[in-house]
Amino acid sequence: MAVSGEDRSEAQNVRNEFALERYRYILQQIHAVNENAHRFLAIYQTLATALTGAMLALFIGYRRWDIEPAIARGGMVGLLVLTTVVAAFTITQVLVGALAWLDYRNEECDLTDEMVSPHFRKRPKPGNFFRWYETYVMSFIVASMIAMWSLTTFFLLPAMD
């Protein structure tokens, strides 16, 4: 059975329409991945601020509340551990988002290579991670956790008698 030119044209139209819809989906997912990184940073900032505030309130008020220093120190360390868990969760989500972004961008390049022309879009280079804002979000989170643990360990906990 021979395939007519009209059938081939119809198949090409269906293929092009499918490729266009897939391209729209990929771009939508790239946008969603970018937005999620900002959401997770906002969640981290909110929870870290609240937990650190609770830790400082405990440091300032444990005497007035008649809490034993050892119990107050344990509470402070517990709150700091919770903050660290939130930080680890946030870093994990941002890292997974960056990996998903790389995957979607590579899929976008595959699609444009096939539908437009080879090398229409440059593939992302993981070696350029220093230019990605996710790198600095994760660096900020790690630096803030190091600062919180250091300040608590070297200044706050020893000051509790």
MARMARNU-914529 format. One record per residue (C-alpha): residue in one letter; x, y, z. Coordinates in steps of 0.2 Angstrom, whole numbers, plus 2048, in hexadecimal, padded with zeros to 3 digits. Layout:
N
AXYZ;...
***
This chain:
161
M800800800;A8078117FB;V807820806;S80082F7FD;G8088407FF;E7F9846808;D7FB839815;R80D83D818;S808850819;E7FB84B826;A807841830;Q81484F82F;N80785B836;V803850844;R81584D848;N818860848;E809864853;F80F85685F;A82085E85F;L81986F862;E80F869871;R81E860878;Y82886F876;R81B87A880;Y81B86D88D;I82E86D88F;L82E880890;Q82087F89D;Q82A8728A8;I83A87D8A7;H83088C8AD;A8298818BB;V83A87B8C0;N84088D8C1;E8318928CC;N8338848D8;A8458888DC;H83E8998E2;R8308918EC;F83C8868F5;L8488948F9;A83989E900;I83488F90B;Y84588D911;Q84789F916;T83689F91F;L83988F928;A84B89392C;T8478A4933;A83989D93E;L84388E945;T85289A948;G8478A7950;A84089995B;M85289495F;L8578A5964;A8478A896E;L84B898978;F85D89F97A;I8578AF981;G8488A998B;Y84D898993;R85289F9A4;R8428A99A5;W83889A9A0;D84188F9AD;I8488839A0;E85887A9A5;P86787F99A;A86A86D994;I85886C98E;A85987D986;R86987897D;G861868977;G852872971;M85D87E968;V867870960;G85686795B;L850877953;L861879949;V85F867944;L84E86A93D;T854879934;T86286E92D;V855862927;V84B87091E;A85B876916;A860864910;F84E862909;T84F873900;I86186F8F9;T85A85E8F3;Q84B8668EA;V8568748E2;L8628678DC;V85585B8D5;G84D86A8CD;A85E86F8C5;L86085D8BE;A84E85D8B8;W85186E8AF;L8618668A7;D8568578A1;Y84886289A;R85586E891;N85D85F889;E84C858884;E84986A87D;C859869873;D85585886C;L84485E866;T84B86D85E;D859864856;E84C85884E;M83F86584A;V848875846;S85B871842;P86986984A;H871873858;F863880857;R86488286A;K87587F874;R874872881;P876877893;K88787389A;P88886D8AC;G8998748AD;N8918868AD;F8898828BE;F8918918C5;R88689C8BB;W8768948C1;Y86C89C8CF;E86988B8D6;T87B88A8DA;Y87A89A8E5;V86A8958ED;M8728858F3;S88288E8F8;F87889B902;I86F88D90B;V87F88390F;A887893915;S879898920;M878887928;I88B88892B;A889899933;M87A89393E;W883884944;S89388E947;L88B89C951;T88089095B;T88F88495F;F89C891963;F89289F96A;L88089B970;L88288A977;P89188E982;A88989E988;M87B893990;D87F88F9A2;
***
